[in-house]
């Protein structure tokens, strides 16, 4: 697994460009999502991105953090319809990082022998997200830079999910 590559001189790593979002669960209902969004707006001063795509069975909000990242509030209790098995649910709490090329990231994960799974079409018709767990069990999402709305500057380009 990945541990064998730590410290190797020839080891490559996936190039991460930036943090894009942190996804958290906020309860199962739209009312739970509304209440949590109100907290993030009223207490923390964040505004929501009105262009969040409709994600079937997952109510929620995407909250802007300084124009460079977002917090994704996801209304899910239990497993979402997008789950691919235990622990393989894109609605679980996670940190999302942008990479320059999602296919190159997959090749590098394969080369490293890292375990991952792919979710396609959840946030747009051509969206592709790679999910993996770190050694502590935290879920990490990788997606291609410019393929989501997390950065304010990407929003005009992403409406059709290029």
N, C-alpha and C positions, 0 to 999 in steps of 0.2 A: 504494500500500500504506500501512501505518500511518505510515511516516516522514513523509508529507506532512501529518499532523495534529499532529506535535510542534511546539509553540509557537503553534498557532492559538488565538486567544482563544475561538472558538466551539466548540472541540473538547470533546466530552464524553468521559468515560472510564467504564468499567465500575466499579461500586462493589464493591470487595472488602471483605468483612467480617472475614475472618481466614484464617490459614494452617490447613489441616485435616490434611494429611498429606504426607509425602514418600515416594514409592514407589521402592524399589530392587530390583534383581534379585540373587538370592542363589545361583544355580546352577539346575540343571534338575530336581533330585529332591527328594522329601520329606526325604531324609537331609541334603541341602544346607540345606534350610530349617530343619530341626531344629538342625543345628550352628550356623547363624547366629543362630537364636532364642536358643540357649543362651548365646552370646556377649553378645547384647543384655541378657539377663536377668542372667547371672553377673558380667559386667564392668561394664555400665552401670546395672544395677539396675532395668531396665524390666520391666514385666509384660505378658503378652500378653492381648489381648481375646479371651476364649473364645467370643464371639458372632460372630466373623468368618464371613461367609456362605461357603458352599461355592462356589468358583469352579472350574468344570470345567477340568481340565488345568493349573490353576495352584495348586500347593501353596504354603503359606506361613503367615505369621502377621501379625497387626496388633499392634504394640507400642505401649503407652500412654506418652505423654510428658506428664506433668503434668496429665492430665485435659482438656487443651485441644487436643491434636493427637496424631497417631500417626505411626509409621514403618511402612510396609507392606513387608514382606519377601515378595518374589514369586519363586517357583521356576519360572523359565522360561529356556530356552536356545534362542535363535533367535526365530522369530516365534510368538506365541500364536495360538490359534484365533480370537481376537477381532480380529486385525489386519485393517485395511481397506486394506492396501498398505504399501509401504516407508515407514518412519518413522511410520506410523499404527497404532500398537499400544499399547493402554492399559497393557500390562505393561512398557513401556519406562520407564526412570527418569524421574520427573517430580515436580513440586511441585503440590499441589492446593490451590486457594483456594476459599473459599465466597463465593457471591454471593447477594443477596436473592431474585432471581428469574431462573431459568435462561433463560426465554423472552425476557425483556428483555435479558439478556446477549447472546443470539444476535442480536437485532435491532440492538444497538449494534455488534457485530462486523461484521454485514452493512453497516451504515451506514459504518463505518470502512474497509470493503474488506479486512478481515483474513481471511486464509485459516485455516480451522478444519475440524474434522470432529467428528462426534457418535457416541458409543457409548451404546447403550441396553440396559438389562436385564442388564448384566454382574454387578453387585453386589446386585441386587434386581429384582423384577418391574417396577417402575416407575422404576428408576434411569435418569438421563440425565446424561451427562458430556460436556463440550465440551473438546476438546484443540486446542492451537495451539502453535506454536513461536515463541520470541522470536528477535530478530535474531542471537543467538549460537548458535542451534540447540537451546536447552534446551526441553524439553516442559513445558507448563503445562496443568493440568486445571482447569476451572471446574465446580463443581456447586452445586446449590441448598442453602443452609444448612438444616440439619435433615433432610437426606435421606441422611445417612450416619452411621456410628457413631464418627466420629473424636473428637467431644467426648463425654465421659462423660455429660453431662447430656442428650444426644440419644439415648442408647442405648435407653431404654424406648420412645420414640416411633417409632424406626426399625425395630423388629423386623419389622413388616409393610410397611416401606417405604411409608408413608402414600400 
